[in-house]
Amino acid sequence: MNIKQFEYKPLAHYSYAIVSNGEMAIVDPERDPSQYYAFAKANNATIKAVIETHPHADFVSSHLELYKETGATIYNSEKLGADYPHQSFDDGDSITIGDITLKAINTPGHSPDSITIVATDTHDTALFTGDTLFIGDVGRPDLREKAGNMQAKREELAGMMYDTITTKLLIYPIMQWYIQLTVQDRYVVRI
């Protein structure tokens, strides 16, 4: 699995490109898409998907520009209620980029429409958490409480992610560097 992390230093924001067999997906792109075009070109890849894990109040995404320039499909939760061209990407939905399967898990908490992306191929699993999960912290769940049903218990919300993954994986949040978790014997390492 070829994953490239892009850093936007002024906001400590990270976005990601996932490439497999000439196809590329971008997760939570920042405002300037030029680096994604350059990475796609360097990897002889076509940008096929742009995934927004949640609406971003702290920066401007280039998802619409990427859509207009490449024809890539924009994926986000239907709970977002987006009025631009997109495909709903919610719990259980999956897409394929080359040999990689990208699956959505609804992870409300930071926002009612947050999703986490599970990327798998024959060797690796990666989790793209958006602002749901940070290094040593979680995204603030109180920012949009009135915008959706945020009455679910914390344990239920945590279980949506923790109880879904039982394998070695890399976690890629958008507000810090990645961390690695490993399942050893019968014990699941939890954050």
Sine and cosine of phi, psi and omega as CSV:
sin_phi,cos_phi,sin_psi,cos_psi,sin_omega,cos_omega
0.00,0.00,0.84,-0.55,-0.01,-1.00
-0.99,-0.17,0.96,-0.29,-0.01,-1.00
-0.87,-0.48,0.78,-0.62,0.04,-1.00
-0.90,-0.43,0.78,-0.63,0.06,-1.00
-0.99,-0.13,0.74,-0.67,0.05,-1.00
-0.93,-0.38,0.74,-0.67,-0.04,-1.00
-0.95,-0.31,0.75,-0.66,0.16,-0.99
-0.94,-0.34,1.00,-0.09,-0.18,-0.98
-0.86,0.51,-0.65,0.76,-0.05,-1.00
-0.83,0.55,-0.48,0.88,-0.02,-1.00
-0.92,-0.40,0.09,1.00,-0.08,-1.00
0.78,0.62,0.66,0.75,-0.03,-1.00
-0.97,-0.24,0.63,-0.78,0.05,-1.00
-0.82,-0.57,0.70,-0.71,0.12,-0.99
-0.85,-0.52,0.18,-0.98,-0.13,-0.99
-0.65,-0.76,0.56,-0.83,0.18,-0.98
-0.89,-0.45,0.69,-0.73,0.02,-1.00
-0.86,-0.51,0.85,-0.53,-0.07,-1.00
-0.85,-0.52,0.68,-0.73,0.10,-0.99
-0.43,-0.90,0.79,-0.62,0.08,-1.00
0.72,0.69,0.75,0.66,0.10,-1.00
0.98,0.18,0.13,0.99,0.05,-1.00
-0.85,-0.52,0.51,-0.86,-0.08,-1.00
-0.67,-0.74,0.64,-0.77,0.15,-0.99
-0.88,-0.47,0.56,-0.83,0.05,-1.00
-0.88,-0.47,0.74,-0.67,0.01,-1.00
-0.94,-0.35,0.83,-0.56,0.06,-1.00
0.79,0.61,0.87,0.49,-0.04,-1.00
-0.91,0.40,0.56,-0.83,0.09,-1.00
-0.99,0.14,-0.05,-1.00,-0.12,-0.99
-0.87,0.49,-0.70,0.71,-0.08,-1.00
-1.00,-0.02,0.93,-0.36,-0.06,-1.00
-1.00,0.10,-0.03,1.00,-0.12,-0.99
-0.85,0.53,-0.60,0.80,0.00,-1.00
-0.91,0.41,-0.52,0.86,0.02,-1.00
-0.95,0.30,-0.64,0.77,0.06,-1.00
-0.88,0.47,-0.69,0.72,-0.01,-1.00
-0.90,0.44,-0.66,0.75,0.00,-1.00
-0.92,0.39,-0.66,0.76,0.04,-1.00
-0.88,0.48,-0.71,0.71,0.00,-1.00
-0.89,0.46,-0.72,0.70,-0.02,-1.00
-0.89,0.46,-0.43,0.90,-0.02,-1.00
-0.96,-0.28,0.21,0.98,-0.03,-1.00
0.75,0.66,0.72,0.69,-0.07,-1.00
-0.88,-0.47,0.47,-0.88,0.10,-0.99
-0.97,-0.25,0.75,-0.66,0.03,-1.00
-0.96,0.27,0.91,-0.42,-0.07,-1.00
-0.96,-0.28,-0.46,0.89,-0.11,-0.99
-0.59,-0.80,0.61,-0.79,0.13,-0.99
-0.81,-0.59,0.86,-0.50,-0.08,-1.00
-0.91,-0.40,0.80,-0.60,0.08,-1.00
-0.97,-0.26,0.89,-0.45,-0.03,-1.00
-0.96,0.27,-0.34,0.94,0.02,-1.00
-0.10,-0.99,0.24,-0.97,0.08,-1.00
-0.94,0.33,0.68,-0.73,-0.09,-1.00
-0.98,-0.21,0.93,-0.38,0.03,-1.00
-1.00,0.05,-0.25,0.97,-0.11,-0.99
-0.98,-0.21,-0.05,1.00,0.09,-1.00
-0.34,-0.94,0.22,-0.97,0.01,-1.00
-0.99,-0.17,0.80,-0.60,0.00,-1.00
-1.00,0.05,0.46,-0.89,0.06,-1.00
-0.99,-0.15,0.33,0.94,-0.06,-1.00
-0.83,0.56,-0.66,0.75,-0.02,-1.00
-0.94,0.34,-0.63,0.77,0.05,-1.00
-0.90,0.44,-0.68,0.73,0.04,-1.00
-0.87,0.48,-0.66,0.75,0.05,-1.00
-0.88,0.48,-0.75,0.66,-0.04,-1.00
-0.91,0.41,-0.63,0.78,-0.06,-1.00
-0.98,0.19,-0.53,0.85,-0.14,-0.99
-0.89,-0.45,-0.30,0.95,-0.10,-1.00
0.98,0.20,0.14,0.99,0.02,-1.00
-0.87,0.49,0.55,-0.83,0.06,-1.00
-0.98,0.18,0.71,-0.71,0.10,-1.00
-1.00,-0.03,0.76,-0.65,0.02,-1.00
-0.88,-0.47,0.73,-0.68,0.14,-0.99
-0.36,-0.93,0.14,-0.99,-0.01,-1.00
-0.91,0.41,0.64,-0.77,0.08,-1.00
-0.90,0.43,-0.36,0.93,0.02,-1.00
-0.92,0.40,-0.30,0.95,0.04,-1.00
-0.92,0.38,-0.56,0.83,-0.03,-1.00
0.94,0.34,0.58,0.81,-0.05,-1.00
-0.89,0.46,0.62,-0.78,0.02,-1.00
-0.96,-0.29,0.33,0.94,0.09,-1.00
-0.92,-0.39,0.25,-0.97,-0.01,-1.00
-0.87,0.49,0.81,-0.59,-0.02,-1.00
-0.30,-0.96,0.20,-0.98,0.10,-1.00
-0.89,-0.46,0.74,-0.67,0.06,-1.00
-0.89,0.46,0.66,-0.75,-0.03,-1.00
-0.63,-0.77,1.00,-0.08,-0.10,-1.00
-0.77,-0.64,-0.01,-1.00,-0.09,-1.00
-0.64,0.77,0.89,-0.46,0.04,-1.00
1.00,-0.04,-0.31,0.95,0.04,-1.00
-0.94,0.34,0.53,-0.85,0.04,-1.00
-0.58,-0.81,0.42,-0.91,0.10,-1.00
-0.72,-0.69,0.30,-0.95,0.01,-1.00
-0.87,-0.48,0.75,-0.66,0.11,-0.99
-0.86,-0.51,0.96,-0.28,-0.09,-1.00
0.85,0.52,-0.85,-0.53,0.02,-1.00
-0.99,-0.12,0.20,0.98,-0.06,-1.00
-0.96,-0.29,0.72,-0.70,0.12,-0.99
-0.98,-0.19,0.78,-0.63,0.07,-1.00
-0.94,-0.34,0.85,-0.52,-0.05,-1.00
-0.88,-0.48,0.64,-0.77,0.01,-1.00
-1.00,-0.05,0.63,-0.78,0.17,-0.99
-0.81,-0.59,0.84,-0.54,0.09,-1.00
-0.94,0.35,0.81,-0.58,0.00,-1.00
-0.73,-0.68,0.92,0.39,0.03,-1.00
-0.89,0.46,0.48,-0.88,-0.04,-1.00
0.36,-0.93,-0.95,0.32,0.08,-1.00
-0.91,0.43,-0.64,0.77,0.15,-0.99
-0.53,-0.85,0.44,-0.90,-0.06,-1.00
-0.91,0.43,-0.30,0.95,-0.05,-1.00
-0.94,-0.33,0.30,0.95,0.02,-1.00
-0.94,0.34,0.64,-0.77,0.13,-0.99
-0.80,-0.60,0.43,-0.90,0.13,-0.99
-0.90,-0.44,0.61,-0.80,-0.04,-1.00
-0.95,-0.31,0.80,-0.61,0.09,-1.00
-0.97,-0.24,0.90,-0.44,0.02,-1.00
-0.96,-0.26,0.80,-0.60,0.00,-1.00
-0.71,-0.70,0.58,-0.82,0.23,-0.97
-0.72,-0.70,-0.26,-0.97,-0.08,-1.00
-0.94,0.35,-0.28,0.96,-0.08,-1.00
-0.89,-0.45,-0.53,0.85,-0.19,-0.98
-0.76,-0.65,0.35,-0.94,0.15,-0.99
-0.74,-0.68,0.72,-0.70,0.04,-1.00
-0.75,-0.66,0.55,-0.83,-0.03,-1.00
-0.86,-0.50,0.85,-0.52,0.04,-1.00
-0.96,-0.26,0.96,-0.30,-0.22,-0.98
-0.99,-0.12,-0.05,1.00,-0.07,-1.00
0.83,0.55,-0.73,-0.68,0.04,-1.00
-0.99,-0.16,0.22,0.97,0.05,-1.00
-0.94,0.34,-0.63,0.77,-0.09,-1.00
-0.71,-0.71,0.78,-0.62,0.08,-1.00
-0.93,-0.37,0.01,-1.00,0.15,-0.99
-0.96,0.28,0.90,-0.43,0.05,-1.00
0.95,0.32,0.19,0.98,-0.04,-1.00
-0.33,-0.94,0.06,-1.00,0.08,-1.00
-0.80,-0.60,0.36,-0.93,0.07,-1.00
-0.90,0.45,0.60,-0.80,-0.03,-1.00
-0.86,0.51,0.83,-0.56,-0.01,-1.00
-1.00,0.05,-0.06,1.00,-0.12,-0.99
-0.99,-0.11,-0.05,1.00,-0.14,-0.99
-0.94,0.34,-0.53,0.85,-0.06,-1.00
-0.74,-0.67,0.59,0.81,-0.06,-1.00
-0.82,0.57,-0.61,0.79,-0.06,-1.00
-0.98,0.18,-0.19,0.98,-0.04,-1.00
-0.99,0.15,-0.25,0.97,-0.03,-1.00
-0.34,-0.94,-0.05,-1.00,-0.01,-1.00
-0.98,0.19,0.99,-0.13,-0.03,-1.00
-0.95,-0.30,0.49,0.87,-0.05,-1.00
-1.00,0.07,-0.16,0.99,-0.05,-1.00
-0.88,0.47,0.53,-0.85,0.01,-1.00
-0.94,0.35,0.50,-0.87,0.01,-1.00
-0.84,0.55,-0.66,0.76,-0.02,-1.00
-0.89,0.45,-0.62,0.78,0.02,-1.00
-0.91,0.42,-0.69,0.72,0.01,-1.00
-0.90,0.44,-0.70,0.71,0.02,-1.00
-0.89,0.46,-0.65,0.76,-0.01,-1.00
-0.89,0.45,-0.47,0.88,0.03,-1.00
-0.84,0.54,-0.55,0.83,0.03,-1.00
-0.99,-0.16,-0.77,0.63,-0.12,-0.99
-0.89,0.45,-0.65,0.76,-0.07,-1.00
-0.99,0.12,-0.08,1.00,-0.02,-1.00
-1.00,0.00,-0.50,0.86,-0.11,-0.99
-0.94,-0.33,0.82,-0.57,0.00,-1.00
-0.73,-0.68,0.62,0.78,-0.05,-1.00
-0.64,-0.77,0.15,-0.99,0.09,-1.00
-0.91,0.41,0.70,-0.72,-0.01,-1.00
-0.43,-0.90,0.30,-0.95,0.15,-0.99
-0.95,-0.30,0.65,-0.76,0.03,-1.00
-0.95,-0.31,0.77,-0.63,-0.02,-1.00
-0.87,-0.49,1.00,-0.02,0.10,-1.00
-0.98,0.18,0.24,-0.97,0.00,-1.00
-0.99,-0.11,0.03,1.00,-0.01,-1.00
-0.87,-0.49,0.14,0.99,0.08,-1.00
-0.35,-0.94,-0.03,-1.00,0.05,-1.00
-0.96,0.27,0.21,-0.98,-0.03,-1.00
-0.98,0.19,0.36,-0.93,0.11,-0.99
-0.79,-0.62,0.34,-0.94,-0.02,-1.00
-0.90,-0.45,0.72,-0.70,0.08,-1.00
-0.89,-0.46,0.55,-0.84,-0.01,-1.00
-0.72,-0.70,0.68,-0.74,0.15,-0.99
-1.00,0.01,0.83,-0.55,0.01,-1.00
-0.86,-0.51,0.81,-0.59,-0.05,-1.00
0.81,0.59,-0.86,-0.51,-0.04,-1.00
-0.96,-0.28,0.14,0.99,-0.09,-1.00
-0.98,-0.22,0.73,-0.68,0.06,-1.00
-0.99,-0.16,0.81,-0.58,0.05,-1.00
-0.98,0.21,0.82,-0.57,-0.03,-1.00
-0.94,-0.35,0.48,-0.88,0.01,-1.00
-0.99,0.15,0.00,0.00,0.00,0.00
